[in-house]
């Protein structure tokens, strides 16, 4: 009888051990499904709004994310594009955006039209259904993402010219070059003016329907990344190590406001919010600059980019971690392990955070106050 009891206890213990292991495996599998653990997010006062997982072919992975209007566009390394609803994470459309290996230059939205340069073609797509609206073969190599207003497309060519094509029939109506013939690397299209930046450090404003110059500003180094327009203010980084702000007094006049010198060369555009300008500095990190005064507020060593700004806090992506900064007190609040995050996109439109990994797992987070 004693032997039977011992056997019973042994069997019971074995069953409990199996159940314990199974429970741990299920829990581990549940946690691993999340891009970032919900427990870690609680520490950062963040919650998951939605998470989606894209289905890629073998060898295919997510290359980058774009926020345009009320959509998130996920682009793979094989030029496959998936459009997701920003609020729900549901798929709107998916399609091949170009042959594998073709360069996709920019993904832009104007009213009800998505457009880009794919290889040597200007491509227009319906953003609701993903159907192609038209293509135009270009006679020049493109340098930077295209821009457009209600009348025209504006494209920078490897010939050092900005080519202007009528929107309705894609016929070129004029071209223009910087006075020093330097490459045009950034274009902003408005109904009343066109702005472009160059490798020579020029920021030039011209009329939208002809090559007549309104004004020009010259930095000592080439313009790094696109010029950022916010209201009547322009913010841009230069390879002369400075971040600049100039204001457009009216269409034909500009006013220098400030420049902030960083500790190293700049290779990308700043992120601009209502009160702060965030600038990545090569080999240094992310700097926060007061928008009005042009003075340094704080720095995050190793910081790569701003994910979002909400309730006076800046959520900064750094290598393997998320750093949360208090803008008013100019101090670090806390950081969270973000080792699983390899792809992200900055959002200055609202308080949502969009992050992903190369496997195609995308998450939308929001701060919880």
N, C-alpha and C positions, 0 to 999 in steps of 0.2 A: 504493500500500500504506500509506504514511504517513497519507493522508487517511482511509482506512478505520479505522486505529487511533485517530485523533483522534475520528472519529464514534463509535466504540465507547466510548471514554472518556467522551465527552459523554453518551451514552445511559446508561451505567452511573452516572454522577454524578446524572443526572436521576432515575433509578430510586431511588437511595439517598436523594435529597432527598425524593421522594414518600413513601418508606417512613418516613423520619424524621418528616415532618409528620404522617403517619397515626398513628405511634406516640405522638406528643405529643397528638394529638386524643383517642386512646383513653385515654391516661393522664389527660388533663384531664377527660374525661367520667366516668372512674372516680372521680376525686377529687370531682367536683361532685355525685356521687350521695350522698356522705356529708354529713350535717348539719354535722358538724365533722370536719375532716381527721384520719385516724388518726395522721398524723405529729405534728400539733399535740397530740393527746391523749397521745402518748408523753411529750411534754415535761411534761405535767401529771400523769404517772403514772396515766393513766386508760386503760381499754380499752372497746371497744364490746361490749356483751352481745348486743344485737339492735337492728335498725332496721326500722321499718315505714313504709309509705307509704299513706296513706288516699286513696281515690278520691272526689273531690268533683265536684259539678256545676259548670258554669261560673258564676263569681261567688260560689261558696261557699268559705269558708275556716275554718280551725280557730280557735275562740274561746278555749277553755281546756281544761285537763287536771285530772282529779281522781284521787287515790289513795284507794281504798276497799277494804279487805281485800286479797285477792290479785288485784285487777283495777286496770287503768287505764281511766278513762272519758274519752273525747275528745268534746267537744261543739262542733258547728259553729255558725256565725252564723245558720244556718237551722234550728237546733234539731234537728239530726240527731245521734244519739249512737252511738258505737262503743265497745264493751267489748273490751278487750285483756287477755290473760293477762300478768301482770306479769313472769313468769319467761321466757316465750318470745316475747312480742309477737304471738302468734297471735290472730285475731279470735274472740271468744266469741259476740257477737251485734251486730247493728246495726239501728237502727230510727229512725223519726221520733219525737221525744219531745214534740212539740207543734207547732202551726201556726207558720209563719214569722211572727215579730214578737211572739209571746207571750213574756212574761218568765218565765224559769226561775229559781226562787229556791231555791238550795241543792240538793245532791245528797247524800243521807244513806243510810247502811246500818245496818240493825238485823237481826241474825241473818241470815235468808234472805230479806230484803226490802229492795229499793231504793225510796226514796221521795223525793218532791220536791213543790214547789208550782209548777204550770205554769199561768200565767195566773191564773185564779180557782179552780183545782181542786187538791185534794190527790190526787196520783197515786202508786199503788203498783205496782211492777214486779218480776217474778221476775228476779233477777240472773244466773241460769244461762241462761235462754232469751230474756230480754227481753220476755216476754209480760206484758200488763197484768193486774194482779190486782184492780184496782178504782180508782174515782175518787170523790171527794166534792166537790160544788160548795160553795164557801165563801160565807158571807153577809157577809164582810168582806174588805177588802184586806189582804194579808199584808205584813209588814215585813221579817222576817228568816227564815233557813232554819228549817224545823220540827224538832222533836226528839221522841223517843218513848222510853218504857220498855216493859215487858211489858204494861202495862195501858192506857196512854193515849198520844195524840198531844198535843203542846203547841205552839200556834201564836200568834204575836204579830200583832195586828190594827192597822190604821190608826186604830181607835177608842181606842187606848191600853190595850187589855186583852189579857191572855194567855188564849186560849180553850183549854180542855181537852176533847178528844174521846175517847170510849172507842175503843180500838183495834179491837174486833171489829165494831162497828156504826156508828162515827163519830157517835154522839149526844153532844152537848155536855153535860157533867156539872157544870162550874163555870167561872167566869172570875174573873180577879183583875187588879188594877191596882196600880202603885206608889203610895205615899202621896202623891206630888206630881203624880200623873197624867201623868208623862212617858212618852214612847214606849219600849216594850220592844224592844231592838235585838239581844239575844242570849239564847239559852236553852240550858241543859244539863239533860237529863233523867236521873235516876238512880232506882233502885228505892226509895231511902230519902229522897230530897229532890229538889227542883227548884230550879235557880238561874237567875236572869235578871239581865241588865244593862240599864240605861236611858240615855236621852239626858240625864237629870238627874244622871248620875254615880252612881246607886245600884247596888249589887250585893245582891240579895235572895235569901234561901233560905227556901223554904216546904215544907210537907208535899206529897207527890205526889198525894194524893187529896182535897185541899180547900185553901181559901185561908187556911191558918194559918201565920203567919210564925215561922220559927226565929230568924233574925238578919238584920241589914242592915249594910252597910258603905257609906259615902258618900265619893266622891271629889269634887274641886272642879270637874271637867269631865266631859262625857259619855263613856261607855265607847266606845272606838274598836275596832270589830270584835268578834268573839266572845271570850268568856272562855275561857281555856285551862285545863283541869283535868289535872293530872298527879299521880296518887296522891291524897293528901289536900291537895295544894297547888293554889292558884288563882293564875293569872298573867293580868294584863290591862293594857291601855294606856288612858290617859285623855287627853282633849283638854286637860287641864291641864298637859300635857307630861311627866307622870310615868308610869313603869312600876311596877306594884304586885305584890307577892306577899302573899297572906294564906293561912293554913293553917286547915283545918277540924279543930279539936280533937276534936269528935265531931259528930253530926248537928245538934245545937242550939247549938254554940258555934263561934266563929271567933277567930283570933288574927292581928293585924297583924304581919308579919315585916319587910318593908322596902319602901321606894319609892326609885326612882332617877329623878332629874330629868334630862331630855334637853335639847338646845339648841333644840328647835323643837316645833311641834305634832305630835301623833301621829295617824295616820289608819287604822291597822290593828293587828291583834293581834300579839303576839310569837310567835316560834317557840321551843319549849322542849325541851331535851334533858336528859340526866341531870345535867350540870354547868353548862350555859350557857343563858342567855336571850338570844335574838337579837331586836333591835328595829330596824325601819326608822324613820328619823326624816326627816320631810319636808325637802327641800332640803339635807340633810346627808349621809346615807348609812346604813350599817348599823352598829349598836353591839352589842358582845358584853358581856353583864353576867354576873358570877359569880352562879350560882343561889343559893348559900348566903349570901354576904355582901351582895349587891346592889351591888357595886362594879364600875366599868368595867374591862374587860380590854383591849379594843382597839376601833378604829373603822376602817371602810373607807369613805373618802369616795366618794360616788356609788354605794355598794353598795345593791342593791335588796332582796335576800332571801337566805336560806340555802337552798341546794339540798340539801345533806346534810352530816352530820358523821360522820367516820370516822377511827379511829386517832389521835385527838387533833387532827385537822385539820378546819377548817371550809371548805367549798366555797361561795363567795359569788358570786352572779350580780350583775354590775354592767353598766353600759351598754356592750354590745359586747365584754365580756370576762368571763372567769372568774378570780376571785382566790382563791388558796389561802392560808389563814391557819393558823399554828401556835398552838393555844390555850394550850399550856403555856408557851411562850416569849413569847406575845403579840406575835408579829411576822409580817410578810408573807413568804411563801416565794417565790411566783412567780405570774404571771398568764398567761392564754392567750387568744388571739383567739376570741371567741364571737359574731362579728358575724352569723352565720347563724341564731342562736337568738333567737326573739322571744316564745316561750311556754314556760313552765316550771311545775313544781309542787314545792313544798317537801316533803321526805321526812324525817320524824323517826323512822320505824319501823325502817329498816335502812340499809345503806350504798349503795343504788342511786340514781343520778341519772336523772331523766326530763326531757327537753328536747324542743322541737319548733319548727317554724316554721308560719306561717299557711297554707302550701300543704298541710299535713297530713303532713309528714315527722316521725316521732317516733323518738327514740333513747333507749335505756337504756344507761347507762355505769356502770362500777364502778371504784373505786380499785384499783391494783395495788401491793402492798407488796413 
